[in-house]
């Protein structure tokens, strides 16, 4: 398996972090910048939730779980929808969010 490095961390050939515990904010910023994203507070809330949920359950949450759990933190004045959540990460939705959050790629396909 080919390993790449970004911000001193090893990524697999699909561009996902090889070790969950190697993640930090600098890596997230670097990965997001490579994908043309400027991370806002809403992005960071989603990323933090994904990481916390994965650390507890060892699987990523579904978009529905994300929306039910932190939807009001993402969009306060209008109901948060899957479309809104995916608009935060426009190049792959939950997969892109999982990648930036440092979750393993084999868990993020159904997210």
VENFEN-V649318 format. One line per field, one symbol per residue. ss: DSSP state (H for helix, E for strand, L for the rest). burial: b if it has 9 or more other ideal C-beta (glycine too) atoms within 8 Angstrom, else e. A space follows every 10 residues. Layout:
BEGIN
ss: ???
burial: ???
END
This chain:
BEGIN
ss: LLLEEELLEE ELLLLLELLH HHLLHHHHHH HHHHLLLLLL HHHHHHHHHH HHHHHHHLLL LLHHHHHHHH HHHHLLLLLL LHHHHHHHLL LLLHHHHHHH HLLLHHHHLL L
burial: eebbebeebb bbeebbbbeb ebbeeebbbb bbbebebebe ebbbbbbebb bebbeeeeeb bebebbbeeb beebbeeeeb eeebbbebbe eebbbbbbbb bbbebebbee b
END
